[in-house]
Amino acid sequence: MKKKFIIYIIIFFLIFLLFLYFNSLKNKKTKKIEPDISNEISYSSNVIKDVYYSSKDIRGNEYVIKASEGEIDYNNSNIIYLTNLEGFIKLTNSNDIKITSKYGKYNTENFDTIFSKNVIIDYLDNNVLGEYLDFSISRNSMIMSRDIVYTNASNILKADTIEINIETKDTRIYMLDDKKKVNIKSR
């Protein structure tokens, strides 16, 4: 009787093992293997290297913009965010103006450009440093603000804002606080 009982236990144990074995085979055959994408990087790139745009107005003035890199705005494809840019304004009735900055925002539809961080304007022997410049062909103006330092051969000027009419070269230099005055030093 003891022998019979041991044989039943062994048979039961073998059946149990066979059941587990076939069950695991069935799971392997029906289990979907999905790739592990948790470590994959998925993105759409819209970065442009060596950006170059050029435009002319009806008077023949040319505006050129170059940048080491540009990124198109997903929400508005007319807007491009630029890095390390140079702008050139080639006027038919005057000398060229060069503008450089670390960053910028260029509108391909109306050619308006925002220059920001370490903005430098070079025009003849005039040099203007600042942190923000709003250049607009449609307004025919440049408005530079934030820590303005204007230098030429004979003067150093410090102000909050400089507005320049591109066509007439009329310039307005002022402080935002009426109680403060523009600081001018002769060299």
Contacts in CASP RR format, 6 or more apart in sequence:
PFRMAT RR
TARGET T0000
AUTHOR 0000-0000-0000
METHOD contacts of the structure
MODEL  1
MKKKFIIYIIIFFLIFLLFLYFNSLKNKKTKKIEPDISNEISYSSNVIKD
VYYSSKDIRGNEYVIKASEGEIDYNNSNIIYLTNLEGFIKLTNSNDIKIT
SKYGKYNTENFDTIFSKNVIIDYLDNNVLGEYLDFSISRNSMIMSRDIVY
TNASNILKADTIEINIETKDTRIYMLDDKKKVNIKSR
46 71 0 8 1.000
46 72 0 8 1.000
46 74 0 8 1.000
47 69 0 8 1.000
47 70 0 8 1.000
47 71 0 8 1.000
48 69 0 8 1.000
48 70 0 8 1.000
48 71 0 8 1.000
48 72 0 8 1.000
48 80 0 8 1.000
49 68 0 8 1.000
49 69 0 8 1.000
49 70 0 8 1.000
50 66 0 8 1.000
50 67 0 8 1.000
50 68 0 8 1.000
50 69 0 8 1.000
51 65 0 8 1.000
51 66 0 8 1.000
51 67 0 8 1.000
51 68 0 8 1.000
51 69 0 8 1.000
51 70 0 8 1.000
51 80 0 8 1.000
51 82 0 8 1.000
51 85 0 8 1.000
52 64 0 8 1.000
52 65 0 8 1.000
52 66 0 8 1.000
53 64 0 8 1.000
53 65 0 8 1.000
53 106 0 8 1.000
53 108 0 8 1.000
53 111 0 8 1.000
54 62 0 8 1.000
54 63 0 8 1.000
54 64 0 8 1.000
54 65 0 8 1.000
55 62 0 8 1.000
55 63 0 8 1.000
55 111 0 8 1.000
55 137 0 8 1.000
56 62 0 8 1.000
56 63 0 8 1.000
57 63 0 8 1.000
57 137 0 8 1.000
59 92 0 8 1.000
60 92 0 8 1.000
61 89 0 8 1.000
61 90 0 8 1.000
61 91 0 8 1.000
61 92 0 8 1.000
61 166 0 8 1.000
62 88 0 8 1.000
62 89 0 8 1.000
62 90 0 8 1.000
63 87 0 8 1.000
63 88 0 8 1.000
63 89 0 8 1.000
63 90 0 8 1.000
63 111 0 8 1.000
63 137 0 8 1.000
64 87 0 8 1.000
64 88 0 8 1.000
64 90 0 8 1.000
65 82 0 8 1.000
65 85 0 8 1.000
65 86 0 8 1.000
65 87 0 8 1.000
65 88 0 8 1.000
65 106 0 8 1.000
65 113 0 8 1.000
66 85 0 8 1.000
66 86 0 8 1.000
66 87 0 8 1.000
66 88 0 8 1.000
67 82 0 8 1.000
67 83 0 8 1.000
67 84 0 8 1.000
67 85 0 8 1.000
67 86 0 8 1.000
67 104 0 8 1.000
67 106 0 8 1.000
68 83 0 8 1.000
68 84 0 8 1.000
68 85 0 8 1.000
69 82 0 8 1.000
69 83 0 8 1.000
69 84 0 8 1.000
70 80 0 8 1.000
70 81 0 8 1.000
70 82 0 8 1.000
70 83 0 8 1.000
71 80 0 8 1.000
71 81 0 8 1.000
72 79 0 8 1.000
72 80 0 8 1.000
73 79 0 8 1.000
73 80 0 8 1.000
73 81 0 8 1.000
78 107 0 8 1.000
78 108 0 8 1.000
78 109 0 8 1.000
79 105 0 8 1.000
79 106 0 8 1.000
79 107 0 8 1.000
79 108 0 8 1.000
80 105 0 8 1.000
80 106 0 8 1.000
80 108 0 8 1.000
81 103 0 8 1.000
81 104 0 8 1.000
81 105 0 8 1.000
82 103 0 8 1.000
82 104 0 8 1.000
82 105 0 8 1.000
82 106 0 8 1.000
83 102 0 8 1.000
83 103 0 8 1.000
83 104 0 8 1.000
84 102 0 8 1.000
85 100 0 8 1.000
85 101 0 8 1.000
85 103 0 8 1.000
85 104 0 8 1.000
85 106 0 8 1.000
85 115 0 8 1.000
86 98 0 8 1.000
86 99 0 8 1.000
86 100 0 8 1.000
87 98 0 8 1.000
87 99 0 8 1.000
87 100 0 8 1.000
87 113 0 8 1.000
88 96 0 8 1.000
88 97 0 8 1.000
88 98 0 8 1.000
88 99 0 8 1.000
89 96 0 8 1.000
89 97 0 8 1.000
89 99 0 8 1.000
89 166 0 8 1.000
90 96 0 8 1.000
91 97 0 8 1.000
91 166 0 8 1.000
94 169 0 8 1.000
95 123 0 8 1.000
95 124 0 8 1.000
96 123 0 8 1.000
97 121 0 8 1.000
97 122 0 8 1.000
97 123 0 8 1.000
98 121 0 8 1.000
98 122 0 8 1.000
98 123 0 8 1.000
99 115 0 8 1.000
99 119 0 8 1.000
99 120 0 8 1.000
99 121 0 8 1.000
99 122 0 8 1.000
99 133 0 8 1.000
99 135 0 8 1.000
100 115 0 8 1.000
100 118 0 8 1.000
100 119 0 8 1.000
100 120 0 8 1.000
101 115 0 8 1.000
101 116 0 8 1.000
101 117 0 8 1.000
101 118 0 8 1.000
101 119 0 8 1.000
101 120 0 8 1.000
101 133 0 8 1.000
102 116 0 8 1.000
102 117 0 8 1.000
102 118 0 8 1.000
103 115 0 8 1.000
103 116 0 8 1.000
103 117 0 8 1.000
104 113 0 8 1.000
104 114 0 8 1.000
104 115 0 8 1.000
104 116 0 8 1.000
105 113 0 8 1.000
105 114 0 8 1.000
105 116 0 8 1.000
106 112 0 8 1.000
106 113 0 8 1.000
107 113 0 8 1.000
110 136 0 8 1.000
110 137 0 8 1.000
110 138 0 8 1.000
111 137 0 8 1.000
112 134 0 8 1.000
112 135 0 8 1.000
112 136 0 8 1.000
112 137 0 8 1.000
112 138 0 8 1.000
113 135 0 8 1.000
114 132 0 8 1.000
114 133 0 8 1.000
114 134 0 8 1.000
114 135 0 8 1.000
115 132 0 8 1.000
115 133 0 8 1.000
115 135 0 8 1.000
116 131 0 8 1.000
116 132 0 8 1.000
116 133 0 8 1.000
117 131 0 8 1.000
118 129 0 8 1.000
118 130 0 8 1.000
118 131 0 8 1.000
119 129 0 8 1.000
119 130 0 8 1.000
119 131 0 8 1.000
119 132 0 8 1.000
119 133 0 8 1.000
119 144 0 8 1.000
120 127 0 8 1.000
120 128 0 8 1.000
120 129 0 8 1.000
120 130 0 8 1.000
121 127 0 8 1.000
121 128 0 8 1.000
121 133 0 8 1.000
121 142 0 8 1.000
121 144 0 8 1.000
125 152 0 8 1.000
125 153 0 8 1.000
126 150 0 8 1.000
126 151 0 8 1.000
126 152 0 8 1.000
127 150 0 8 1.000
127 151 0 8 1.000
127 152 0 8 1.000
128 144 0 8 1.000
128 148 0 8 1.000
128 149 0 8 1.000
128 150 0 8 1.000
128 151 0 8 1.000
128 162 0 8 1.000
129 147 0 8 1.000
129 148 0 8 1.000
129 149 0 8 1.000
129 150 0 8 1.000
129 151 0 8 1.000
130 144 0 8 1.000
130 145 0 8 1.000
130 146 0 8 1.000
130 147 0 8 1.000
130 148 0 8 1.000
130 149 0 8 1.000
131 145 0 8 1.000
131 146 0 8 1.000
131 147 0 8 1.000
132 144 0 8 1.000
132 145 0 8 1.000
132 146 0 8 1.000
133 142 0 8 1.000
133 143 0 8 1.000
133 144 0 8 1.000
133 145 0 8 1.000
134 142 0 8 1.000
134 143 0 8 1.000
134 144 0 8 1.000
135 141 0 8 1.000
135 142 0 8 1.000
136 142 0 8 1.000
137 166 0 8 1.000
140 165 0 8 1.000
140 166 0 8 1.000
140 167 0 8 1.000
141 163 0 8 1.000
141 164 0 8 1.000
141 165 0 8 1.000
141 166 0 8 1.000
142 162 0 8 1.000
142 163 0 8 1.000
142 164 0 8 1.000
142 166 0 8 1.000
143 161 0 8 1.000
143 162 0 8 1.000
143 163 0 8 1.000
143 164 0 8 1.000
144 161 0 8 1.000
144 162 0 8 1.000
144 163 0 8 1.000
144 164 0 8 1.000
145 160 0 8 1.000
145 161 0 8 1.000
145 162 0 8 1.000
146 160 0 8 1.000
148 157 0 8 1.000
148 158 0 8 1.000
148 159 0 8 1.000
148 160 0 8 1.000
148 161 0 8 1.000
148 162 0 8 1.000
148 173 0 8 1.000
149 156 0 8 1.000
149 157 0 8 1.000
149 158 0 8 1.000
150 156 0 8 1.000
150 157 0 8 1.000
150 158 0 8 1.000
150 159 0 8 1.000
150 162 0 8 1.000
150 173 0 8 1.000
151 157 0 8 1.000
153 187 0 8 1.000
154 186 0 8 1.000
154 187 0 8 1.000
155 184 0 8 1.000
155 185 0 8 1.000
155 186 0 8 1.000
155 187 0 8 1.000
156 184 0 8 1.000
156 185 0 8 1.000
156 187 0 8 1.000
157 173 0 8 1.000
157 182 0 8 1.000
157 183 0 8 1.000
157 184 0 8 1.000
157 185 0 8 1.000
158 182 0 8 1.000
158 183 0 8 1.000
158 184 0 8 1.000
159 173 0 8 1.000
159 174 0 8 1.000
159 175 0 8 1.000
159 182 0 8 1.000
159 183 0 8 1.000
160 174 0 8 1.000
160 175 0 8 1.000
160 176 0 8 1.000
160 177 0 8 1.000
160 180 0 8 1.000
161 172 0 8 1.000
161 173 0 8 1.000
161 174 0 8 1.000
161 175 0 8 1.000
161 176 0 8 1.000
162 171 0 8 1.000
162 172 0 8 1.000
162 173 0 8 1.000
163 171 0 8 1.000
163 172 0 8 1.000
163 173 0 8 1.000
164 170 0 8 1.000
164 171 0 8 1.000
164 172 0 8 1.000
165 171 0 8 1.000
173 182 0 8 1.000
174 182 0 8 1.000
175 181 0 8 1.000
175 182 0 8 1.000
END
